Amino acid sequence: MAQLISEKDTGVIGELAFSAEAMRHGYKVAQPLGDNEQFDLLLTAGGDRLYRVQVKSSANPLKDVYTYVIRRGKNKTKYSEVDVFALYMIPERIFFIIPRVEAADRTTIKLRALPRQSQWAIYRENWGIFESDLDGFENKRQNKRQNARTDN
């Protein structure tokens, strides 16, 4: 049986895995000094786009469900300075790359390695998000939601 991984090691594994995979996709990655920022890593794409990435990792699913806390601190404040959450399933070696705007007001996100009709399925290994302007992406999603409301 595998040994449980400490919370600190889980975070380091996720950040290193994200950095390595992002570099394999041709992106540049930097890490701010200290832990005073809301984000873990900075990713540059296309030379002119900069993304603030918060990596969350899980090594121990409960009944095949991985749970990620996406609020910080005792008061569960929002990650307002984050552009993207990279949620990593360590045993599966799978990332779900989710724009912060999609996380909305949730405090947690629960994922399965093989999502069936999950709303999160489109974000599995979603490396292409770094090829788009998140402001445009955010506006497009908001317009889609508004259109869905008016259609009902």
N, C-alpha and C positions, 0 to 999 in steps of 0.2 A: 504494500500500500504506500502511496506517495506521501511524503511528509508535507504538512500544511505549511504554506508560505506566509511569512509575517506580512502585516499590512504595509510596512515600509518597503520591504523587498518587492511586494506586488506592484507598488507604484513605480519603482525603479525599472522593473521588468517591462512594464507597459510603455514607459517613456522611451526606453532603449529600442523596444520592438517597433514603436511608431517611427522613431528616427530612422532606423534601418530600412523599414518598408517605404517611407517617404523618399529616402535617397534612392532606393531602387526604382522609384517612379520618376526620378529626375528632379526632385525638389531639393531645396537647400533648407537646412534646419539649424536653428540656434536655440540656446537655452539661456534665459536670464540668470544672473547671479543672485543667489539667495532665494528665499521663498516668500518674497513680499508682493508678488504679482498674483492676480487671479488665474493666470494661465501658466502652463508648464513649459510650452515650447512656442517658438515663432517659426512659421514656415513661409518661405518665399516661393512664388510661382511666376513664371514668365518674366522675371526680372522686376516687375512693377507692382505685383500684388503681395500683400503681407497678411497673414492669417495668425490670429492668436488661438492656440490650441490648448484645451484642457484635456489631459489624458486621464481616464478612469479605467482601472483594471480590476478583474475579478478572477480568482483562481479556484474558488469553491462554490459551485452552483448548488442550489437547494432544489432537488427534484428537477434537474435540467434547466433551472431558471437562474440566470445571472442578474443580480441586482446592483445598480449603480446609483449612488447618492450624487445628485447634481445640484445641490445647494451647499453652501459652505458655512462653517462655524456653528456656534451654539444657536444663533438666531436664524440659521438657514438662509442667509442672504443670497440673492441671485448673483450669478456670474455675469455681471453687466459688461465686463471688459473681455469677454471670450467670444470668439467668432464661431468656433466649432468644438464640439465634444467628440473625442475619439475614445469610444468604449471598447475595451479589449478583453476578449475571452482567452485567458492564458492557455488552458489546456487545448483549446480548439485552434488557437493561433488565428483568430478572426477579429477583424475590426468592424465596428459600426461607426461611421463617420457622419455625425448629425449636426446640422446647423443649430446654433443656440436658439434661434427664433422658433424652431420646431419643438424644442424642449419646453417652451412657454413657461408656465408657472409650476411645472412638476417639481417635486422634491426628489423623486427617484424615477429611473427607467428600468423596466424589467425586460430582459431579452432571452431568447432561446437560440441556440446555435442554428437550428433549422426552423426558422419562423414559417408558420403556415400562411395565414392571411394577415400577418401582423402589419400594423402601420409602419413599423420600423424596417421591414424587409427591404425597402428601396435604398436604405442606407448601408446595407451590408457591403463592405469593401468599396465604399463610395469615394474612391480616390479622385474621380472626375470633378468633384465639387471644387477642387482647387484650381480648376480651369475656368471657373465662372466667377463673376462678380457677385459676392454674397448680397450686396445691397439689391442688385437686380433680382437675385434668387428670392430674397426676402419679399420684395415687392410683388413678384410673380405669385408666390404662395399666398400672400395676403389677398391679392386680386382674385385668385382661384377660390379662396374661402368666401369672399364677399359675393362672388357670382353664385356659389353654391347656396348661400343664404337667400339670395333673391330668386333663385329658381324654385325654392320650396314654397 
